[in-house]
Amino acid sequence: MPESTPTPRLSTKISAIAESATLKVDAKAKALQAQGRPVISYAAGEPDFPTPEHIVEAALVAARDPKAHRYTPAAGLPDLRAAIAEKTLRDSGLEVDPSRVIVTNGGKQSVYEAFQVLLNPGDEVIVPTPFWTTYPEAIALADGVAVDVFADASQNYQVTVEQLEAARTPRTKVLLFVSPSNPTGSVYSPEQTKAIGEWALEHGIWVITDEIYQNLTYDGVRATSIVEAVPELAEQTLLVNGVAKTYAMTGWRVGWTVGPADAIKALGNLQSHLSGNVNNIAQRAAIAALTGPQDAAEAMREAFDRRRKLIVGELNKIDGFETPTPQGAFYVYPDVTALLGQTFGGVTPKTSLELADLMLDQAEVAAVPGEAFGPSGYLRFSYALGDDQLLEGVQRLQRLFAS
């Protein structure tokens, strides 16, 4: 009898997933810090501020309320869904009934579920690149195919309609649209956003728009939602958002998705089996975040703005760093291709991955290499860390690359 093929010990789909590169670099930096090394890490996309006090207080009150010790509907507390609907109208220009909102365990779950609900095997997703490291993995888990469309620093990391059209095929099902962007901080103009939205509408392409950084913009710039620019697109758009970045609530794990009724129903069915409701107490904290005073959030935004100007100015003093000024989020994404092939401290990096290792070993500075987000030749620095550390880390790099 013919020999049978051995059954894989683990799922081949899950085994193919790459570890989050941003979390991996951050973990390495923290491990070195634990060993006593004075590593300064620009790796994690996490505000260094505490969650505003009124939000924490709302959670404490909820924790003492037995009603908050129970399940909520899988789609979320009605009061939170209503607050999210109000925020969506205020910031994304889209009026939706709270029934078209589902609360998730952070924006990551929203992204994962969105692709699960929209994609069939072989469906293509156009992914403007550089991209957040989780997107391709979430697409692959839904049996979709990520189609990268790259825009470099000369384009301010913004793709054009012409590039999108060149990537479109009969299998194109979804466009991923992220403004402000992680990892680049780039913000599309209202005109660019409208042109891209009209293109998606014309070709019947779904849009997943990740708006997690929409309230972190600078220089008087406002992040225009694609459904505000093209209202007719709302019936084929899923909006992903959350409280993590604006309110320094990364660990609270509260995100959401807004979309058309049929998609939200499907998302609810999936979530009812996947995780059920989000932590009840965290949901009540999120209500306080969205409906309470916004002074603390604005103070954090102003601090990020100050740090943004500082890090761009200091990085651009280094020969070989080309750092566009971002208008959103809390990242800078310099082009460092000019440094590749040069020798520093006896080491000649050929890729941005090797350059990042050099920086960590010789300057004790951690940044995420461009390979995590697309092509090599770039580094992502988060400036969501204290002012003194931010400046000290860049000065270390200035000394390293001047040698």
N, C-alpha and C positions, 0 to 999 in steps of 0.2 A: 504494500500500500504506500502511496506517496506520503512523504512527511508533511504534516500540517505546519502552516506558518505560525510561529509563536505569537501569542496575543501580547501586545504591549502592556507592560506593567501599569503604566499610567496613561491617561488621556493624551493622545498625540496633539490635540488642539491646545490643551492647557499647557503641555510641556513646551510648546513652541512660543509661549508668551515670554517676552523679555522683561526683566525686572525694571521698574521705573528708574530711569537714569538719574533723574533729579534727586530722588530719595536715596539712591545708591551713593552718589557723591556726598550728599549731606550726612549719611550714616558713616562714611569713611572719615569725614571731617570731625564728626562728633567722637568717633573712636580715638582719633589722634588727640583730640582735646582731653579725653578721659585719661590718656597716658601722660598728660601734663604738657603737651606741645601747644604753643600759643597760636593755634590755627584760627584764621579768620575766614569764615565761610559765607560766600555769596550764593550758596547753592539753592536753598529752600525758598519757595515762594510763599513766605509766611510772615505777616506783620509781627514786629517785635513788641508791639504795644499790648497791654492787657485789654481784655474785653471791657467796654465801658460799664461803669458801675451800675447804672440803672438796669442794664440787661442782666447782669449777675444777680441783682436783687430780685428781679422777676423770677429767675430760676430758683432762688432760695425760697421765695414765697410758694412757688409751685411744688417744690420738693416736700413742703409741709402739708400740702393739700392732698388728701387721699384720692380725690378725683384724678389727680395727675399721676397716680400710681397704676393706672389702668391702660388698656389698649385705647388707641384712637382709631377712627376709620383709616384704612390703609392709605388713602389719598391725603390724609392730613386733617388737622383740626379745622373746623369750618372758619373760625376766626382768623387763623393764619392764612388759609386760602383766600379769604376776603382781603386781608392786608396785602397779600402778594398781587392780587388783581388790581388793587389801588396803585401799588408801586409800578406795575406793568403799564398802566395808563399814564402815570406821572413821568416815568423815565423812558419807556419804549413807545409811547404814543399809541398803544393798542388797548382798546376797551374790550375786556373779556369778562364773562361771568365766572365767579369762583369755581364753578363746576368744571371749568377748562384748565384747572390748576392741579397738579399733583406734587406733593411734598416728598422729597427724596433724602436719602442719607448722603448729603453733600452733592456738589456738582458732578463728581465722578460717577455717582450712580445714575444721575440724569443722563450723562453722556452715554454710558453703557446701555441703559434701557432704550434710549432714543434709537440707537443703531439696531438693537434687537427687534424693535417694533417695526422699523421701516424696511429693513433689508431682507432680501431673499438670497440664496446662494448665487454668487457670481455678480450681484449688483455692484456697480462702481460708485465710489464716493470721491468727488474731487476735493482734494485737501490742499489748500494754499499752504505753501512751505516757505519758511520754517513753521513747524507745527508743535503744539504741545505733545509731549512724548506719549501720552495715553491714547490719543486719537487712533493711531494705526492699530494698536492692540485691540481696542474696543471694536473697530471695524472688522478685524480678522475673527474675533470671537462671534460676530454675527454672520460669518461666512461671506462677508463682503470683500471688495477689492479696493484698496486705497490707491488713488491716482494722484501723485504729487505734482503740484504746479509751483515751481520755484520762482521767487522774486528776491533779488539780492539787495544789498545796501543801496545801490544806485537807484533802485525803485522804492526806497524806504520800506522795503519788505512788503510791498502791496502789489497783488496780482492785478492784471488788467482783464477786461472782458475778452479781449482778443486771445489772451493766454487760456482763459477758461474755455472759450469756444474751440480752440485747437485741441483741448483735452477731452472734449465731449464726444461720446460714442453712443450707439444705441443702447448700451448697458448702463449709461449714467442715470443714477436714481437720486442721488443726494449731492448737494453742495454744502460743505462746511464753511461757515462764515464766522470769523472771530475778530471783533474790533471793540475795544483795544485787545491787542494780541499778547498772548504768552507764546513765545519767549521774547518778542521784539519790542513790545510797548507801542507798536504802530497803530494809529487810528485812521480809518478810512474817512475821507471827507463825505459830506452829505451827497455830493454829486457822484462820487465813485460808488457809494453805497446804493444809490438809486439805479445807476447803470447796471450794476451787478444784479440787483433785485429784479429789474425788468428783463434781463437776460434769462434768469431762472424761471420767471413767470412765463415768458414766451415759449420755453422748451419743456414746461411741465415738470421741472425739477424740484424736488423737496429741498428745503433749506433747514439745516440745524445751525442755529446761531447761538454761540456761547457768549453770554453777556455778563459774565461773572465780574469783569473789571469795569463795567460801564460807568460807575460813579467815581472812578479814579482817573480823572483826566485833568489836563493842565493847559496853561497858556490861553485860557478862555475857550478851549475846544470842548465841544459836547459830542459824545459818542451817539451818532444817529443810528437807531435801530433799523434794520432792513425792512421790518414791517411798518415802520413809520414812513420810511422813504417810499415804499410801494405797498400801500394798504391791501391791495388785492392779493398779495402774497400770503396773507395770514392763514388761509386755508391749506397751505402746503408748507408751513413753517413750524418748527418746534423751537421755542426759546428756552435756553438753559441758563439758570442763574442761581444765586445763593447768597448767604450772609457772610461767608468766610472772609473775603478780602476786605470789603468795605468796613466791617465792624470788628475786625480782628477776632473772628470766631472760627478759625480753621478747625479746631478740635471739637467743636460742638456738632458738626456734621449735619447741617441743615441746608439743603438746596431745593430746587424745584424745577419743574418743566411746565410751560404754558403752550397750549396748542389747540388744534381743532378737536371737536368732540370725539370723533371716532378714534383718533390717535390716543387721546387721554384715557378713553375707556380701555383701550388695549394696554396702555402703560399701567393702569390700575390693576388689571387682571394679572399682568406679569408680576407687579410688585406685591400683590396679595400672596403670591406663592414664594417670591424671592426673599422678602424681608418683613412684610407687613408694615406697620407704621414706623415712622421715625420716632426716636426717643421723645416721649410726651413732654418732659420738662424742657428739653432743648427747643421743642416747638414753641413753648410759651415764652422762652427767652427770645426767640426769633420774632414773635409778635411785638415784644417790647423794642427790639431793634428797629423794626420797620415803622412802627407807629409812634415811638417815643422821640425825645429830643435828638437832634442830629449834630449837636455841637461837637461832641467827641469825635464823631466820624469826620467832620470837616477839619478838625485840628490834626487828625492823622493824615488826611489828604494834603494839608499844607506842609506837614513835615516831610512827606514823600516828595513833594514838589521841590523843597529845599535840597533834599538829598539827591534828587535827579540832576539838578543843575550842578551840584558839586561833583558827582561821579563822572558825568559827561565831560566836564571841564578838565578833570584830573586825568582821566583815561586818555583823552586826546592829546595830552602832553607827551605820551609815550609814542616814539616813532614806531610805526607799524600797526597802530590801533586806529581804525576808522570807525568812529562811534556816532551814528546818527542820533539826534536828540529825539527821544520818544515823547509822545504826547499823552500816553496813558499807561495804566498798570504800574508796576514798580520793578521793571527790568530794563537793562540796556543790553544791546546785542552787537558788540563790535565785530567788525570784519578784521581778522588777524592773519589773513593769508600772507601778508608781507613779512611776517615773522617766521613763517615756516621755511625750513632749510637753513636758517641761521643757527649759530652755535652760541649757547649760553651755559656757562659753568660746565663746559665739556660735553654738553648734550645738544644734539641737533634734532629738534622735533620736526617730523614730516607731516603731521596731522594735528588738528586742534585737540584731539584726544591726548596725544603725546605732549602737546604744549600745556594742557591742563595738569597732567601728571608732573611736568617740570615745575610749574608754578607751586603745586602743593609740596613737592619735595624740597625745593630750594628757597621758596619765599613763604611757605606755610600759608598759602592763600588758595582757597577752594572756589572754583567756578565750574559751571557745567559746559562740557565741550559741545560744539555744534552737531556732532554725530548723533546726539540725543534728539535733535530737532529737525534733522535733514542733512544737507551736505556738510562736509568738514570745512574748516576754515573760519569758524566763528566761536565765540564764547558767550554764554549768558551769565550776567551778573544781576542778582537781585539786590536792590538797594533798600530792602525792608529790614535793615539792621541799624544799630545805633550809629550816630554821626561820627563819634570818635573812631570806632572800629572801621567804619566805611572809609574814612580818610587814611587811617593807618595801613589798611590792606592795599589800597591803590599806591600809596607811597612805597610800600615794599616792592610792588611790581615795577614802579618807576626805577628803583635802584637795581632790580634784577635785570631789566632789559636795557639799562644804560651801560651795563658791564660788558 
